[in-house]
Each structure stands twice: as structure tokens, then as C-alpha cells.
Amino acid sequence: MKNEKKSILTDTFGREHNYLRISLTERCNLRCTYCMPAAGITLSPKSHIMTYEEIYTIAKEFVANGVTKIRLTGGEPLVRKDAALIMEKLATLPIELAITTNGVLVDRFIETFKKCGIKTVNISLDSLSASKNKSITRRDYFTKVYNNIQLLLKEGFEVKLNCVLMKGFNDNEIVDFIALTKKQPLQIRFIEFMPFDGNKWNMEKLVSLEDILKQVYNRYDISDFIRLNDKPNDTAKNYQIKGYKGTFAIISSVTNPFCDSCNRIRLTANGHLKNCLFSTTESDVLTPLRNGNPIAAVIKKAVLAKKNTRNGMDTLQKFKDPAFHNNRSMIAIGG
């Protein structure tokens, strides 16, 4: 019976989905250009957003069927008024709980993180320049975020910095980010720029895996460049410079996707399942839950509908085709 339950999270390609990413809100205190359109987005009505009880109920169903890790995302998850309550509820489940945040409000939640057993915190930081950060986030919080990163390290958290690279904007900071890992146990994660509604994506802005490695090879001696072993289902290719405390990684969703080992499924703040970050279709799990109906069948159907590679974009040519980019803005997906 236990194996039968777990099978609803196995897709037609044999991939087992034990990692659930839950978006707590579509709201954010930043306005990052690659995440949301300049004019903002139309937010879901409050009545359409999952309550903390509904989040817990849906999460519990996933855990009963094999999920072992849950990551909270947004928008910005910490702007939600009951964020601490949600973390505390989810922490009662037998899972690894993690969070992705822009870092602005982290100092208010240190004790909550500890209480809930959160050990890993991912923070979005796209430049080490205050002026560039103000430009890309449309807000002036660089010093606050940087200080909160140092606070997390001091408090013993594992900190990963997510940096979306864009040609002509921050691609000249790759080596500077890696330099941070010399004396600090940070994990820098360079992310290829991806297409979402309203973020003006095009291939000319892409800084590829190859481009990143070329800069690293130009700066460091090949004998000091270490290729680390990636964890099972890891989205990143991991590296380290010999003698450095931290590491860096490259998430190459565009030029070198990792779909064959994907174990992730996403739950949006308005209660829809996305079986792939690039999926243009969604499965409403919140409505049947509110109607008192079982949701296992909805989950199973969503997982079985998952395509082999990036929602069918199995070539770079297809990835360049705007017809495949009919997706939500990143802020409304939850990363």
C-alpha cells in the first residue's frame, strides 16, 4: 500500500518527485526586472490564495506520498503575515524544510528558522554593487541584504546565493562572486537567464555555462579548479577553488538542462500545481480541496502529464521560439 501511494509522484519517465516547492505569496517587497514586468502583475484575489491550513493539508498529502523536502518560495515568502505560523506547521512533518528569500526580512526570522529546523537559506543577490542592485530590484536594500547574509553565516546557516546572470549587466562580476568563497563558506549559484512573462528575455542576454567557465579558466589556474561531485537530483554543476572555504555552482537550465533527474513539483500560491518550471499548463488542486474532494487523483494526473524535457522544449531552437514561452511571470510561479 505504501509503494502504491508513492507511485502517484512517479511520472511516465520513471522520475520520482520527492521535492515540493510551495509559493506562499505572489507579493514581494522588490521588483526584480527578470522576475516581474515593470508594470507589476495582476495579483490573485486574496480569497484565491491558499490559507495556512490549506498549505499544510496539501503538503501533508504530498508527504504521505513520498515527498521528503519542502522549500518555501514566493514572491517573497517572508512578507506573508503568517509566514512564521506556516513554517511552524510544516516543521511538524517528517521533511527537510528550506526557504528561498530575497534576504530583506531575514533578520526578523532567525529564531523561527532555528525553531523549525531550517538549516539552508537561499538568497537572491544579482550584484555586489549597491547601484546595480538598486537598478535590477528597483529598490535600495543592498546593504540590508548583505548584512543579513553575514548574520545567517554567523548564526550557522548554510547560505546559497542565487545570482541570475545577464550579459552586459552583471557578467563582469562572476570572478568577484567566486572571490567571496575564499574566506566565507558561501555557495554561489550562477543561474542562466530564463524566459518568463514580461521579463524581456532573449538569447543575447544569456550568459551560458560555457561563458561562465571561460571566465573562471581565465582567472584561476586549472590545477586549482575542482569539479565537485553533484548530489543526486542536483540542478547545479558544482565547483570549488582549491583552498577556498566556499563553493560555486552553475544552473544551466537553458544550455545544459538537467531534466532527466528532475524530482521537483511546484505549488503556486493560488493552489495550482506546475509539474515543470516552464509548464504552460497547471492543475488546480485548491478547488477540489475546498469542495471536500480527494486531491490525490489531481496530483497523480499532473505528475503523469510531465514532459521529458522543459515542457517539450527539447532543443535550443524550440527554447528560442516565443510560442513556447506562454508562462506566468516568475514572481507568480515561485521559482
N, C-alpha and C positions, 0 to 999 in steps of 0.2 A: 504493500500500500504506500509506503514511504517513497519508493522509487517511482511509483505511478504519479504521485503528487509532483515530484521534482521534474517529471517529463514535460510538464506544461511550459517550462522555461528552456526547453531544448528546441532549437529551430530545425529546419529541414536539412541543414548542412552539418548537424551534429554539434553545434556550438551551444554550450550550457551557460545560461545567463544568471550569474550569482552576484551581480553588482548592480544596484539600483541607485540612480541619481534622481533626487527629488528637488524640484524647484519650489521654494517656499513662497515666492512672490515675483511678480513682474516688475515691481518697483525697484528703483535704485537711486542712490544719492550721487552717482556720477552719470555722465552722458558720453561714454566712450564711442568714438566715431565708428569703430569696426563692429560694435555691438548693437547700436541702435541708430535709426535715422536722425538727422539733425532736428527734425520737427517732432521727434518723440514717436511713441506708438499709442494706439488706442488700447487702453487697459481693459482687461476683462472686468465686468461689473463685480463688485465685492461679493455678491451672492453666488457668483460662479467660481470663486476661489475656494479651494479646499479648507475646511476648518482643521484645527489641530487634531480633533478626534478622527476626522476622515483620513488625514495623513497617516495617523497611527494605524487605523483599521486596514488601509490599503497596504501599508508597509508590512503589517503582521501577516497578511495573506502571502506576500512575496517571500517573507522569511520562512513561512510554513512550507513553501515550495522550493526552497533551496538558496535563497539569497543570503549571503554571509557578510556583505559590505553595503553600507548606505552612505552616500555623500550628499550633503545638503548644498544647494546652489540657489541662485536667484534668476533674474535681477540680483539684488544684493540681499542675501538671506537675513542678515542681521538688522535690516531696517524693519522687519516684521515685528510687531509689538509682542507677540507671544513666541518669539524665536527660542527663548530660553526654555519655555514650557515644552515646546516641540522636541528640543534636544533631550530634555529630561525624560520624556515619554519614550522616545526611540531608544534611549540608552538602556531601557529595561529589556530590550530584545537581544537575543544572542548574536550580535553582529559587531563588526568593526565600524565605528561611526567616524566620519571625516567631514570636512567642510571646505568649500571654496568661497572666498570673500575678497572684496577689494581692499580690505585692511583698515578702512577708515574708523570703524567702530570696535575693532578687536579688543582694545584695552578695557572695554566695559564687560567683556565676556570671558576673561581669562579663567576666573573661578568656575564659571559654568562649563567651560571646556574640560577643565580638570574633573569636575564632578561627574561629567557624562563620559569620561574615558576617551575623549577626543585627543589623540596624540599627534595627528598630522593636519596641518593647516596649509591650504594652497592660497597664495595671494597673487592677485594680478598686478603686475608692475611692468610697464612697457618702455620705460626710460629711466635713466639715472639722472636726468636733467629735470629740474623743477619746472622750467618753462615748457619743455616738451610735454611733460605730463599734464600741465595745465591745458596745453593745446589739444591733446588727444582725449582727455577726460572731460574737458570743458568745465573743470572745477579746479580749485587750488588746494589740494590736500597732500602734496608730495611729502612734505616734512612730517605730517601726522602719520602717513602710511609707513614711511621709512623708520620712524621711531617705534611704531608698533611691530614691525618686523624684528627689530632689535629686542623688544620686550618679549616676544614669543621665543626667541632664541635663548634669552636669559632665563625664561621660565621652563626651558627644557623641551619645547615642542619641536617636532620635525617640521621644517618650513620649506615649502616649494614655491618658487617664484615663477609665475606664468608670464612669459613675455611674447606677445604677438608681434612678429617682425614684419615691417613694411618697407619696401625699397625706397630709399631717398628720405626716410624719416628716422628710423632707429637702427638700420642695419649696420651703421658705423659704431654701434655700441656693443656688439657681440663680445669682443675681447674684454671690454670693461666689465660686462656682467660676469664673465668667467673669472676675472680677477677677484671678484667678491668672494669666490670659493676658496681662495688661498688661505685665509685665516678664519673663515666662518663656515660652519657645517651646513651651508645652504645647498639646496638643489635648484639650479637654474633650469627652466624648461622653455626652450625656444619653440614657438608654435608657428607653423606656416599659416599665413593669412588665408581664411576660408570665406566662401560666398554665403551671405545671409541677406535677408530682405533689407534694403536701404543702406547697405554699407559700402556701396560703390566699388565692389570687388572687381579686379581684373588681373590677368596673369602678369601684367607689367609690374604690379605691386608686390608680387610674390618673391620672397627670399627663400630659396629652396634648401633642402638638406645639403645638396652639393655646394651651394653658395656658402652656407654656414661653415661646413668643414673646410672649405678652401681658406677662409679667414683664420681658422684655428691652425691649420698647417703652416700658414704664412707667419704666424706669431710664435708657435711652440715647436720645439724640436720633436721630430717623430718619435724618438725614444722616450719622451716624457708624456706621450699621448696614449692613454689607456682606454681600451674599449671594454666596458664592464659587461657582466652578464645581465641580461634583462630578465625581469621576473615573468612568470607565466602570465599571459594576457596583458602584458605591458603595452601601452600605447606609444611609449617613448623608447628611443635608442639612447642608451646611457653611456656617458664618458667621464673621464677624470684626468686631471693633470697630475702627474706624479708629485707627491709631497703635499698636495693641496688637501685641506680638510673636507671641502665640499665636492659636489659633482655637478655636471650639466648634462642635459638631455635634449633631444630633438624630436618633436612630434610632427611627423611628416604626412599629415592626412591627405595632402594634395599629390605630392610627387612619389610617395612611397607608403601607401596605406597599409594598415595592419588589420584589415577586416577579417582575415582568416581565423584570428584568435579572439575576436571581439566577444566579450562577456557582459556587455553593458546594455541596460534598457533605461529609458528616461521617462519620468513622470512630471508633466508640466504643472504649474501652479493651479491651473483650472481643471486638473484631473484628467488629462489626456495622456495616453502612452505613445511615445515615439520609439520605435524599435531601432532607429538609426538617427544619428545627429542630422543627417541630410535627408531624412524621410520627408516626403511631401504629403503623406497621409498620416492620420492619427487615429487612435482608438479611445473613445470616451469610456472611461471606467467609473467616473464620478456619478453620472446619471443613473446607471443601474444600481450603484451602491445606495444612492439616495432613495431609489424606488424599492429598496429591500431585496434586490435580486443578487444572486451569487455573481462574483466577478471573475472567478477562475476561468470561465469559458472565454471571456473577453481578453484576458491576459494571454491565454493559450493561442487564440486566433491572431493576436498582434505579433507574438513571437514567431509563429509559423509563417507569417507574411513577410518576414525579414528577408531582404535580398542578399545575395552573396557579397556584393561589394558596393559600398557607398550609395545605397538606394538605386542601384543599376548603373551608376557612373563608373563603369569598369575600365574606361580608358581616359586618358588625359583630354582627348578630343571631346568626349561627352562632358567631361568636367567643365570645359570651357564654354559649353553650349548653355546660354541663358535659359533655355526651355527646361533645364533640369534644376534650376535654382528657385523654384516656386516654394519657398520655405518661410518660416517665421523669421523675425529678427532674432538675433542671438539672445537678447535680453528676455525674450518670451519663451525661449526653449529651456534654458538652464544649463547650458554647457555640457 
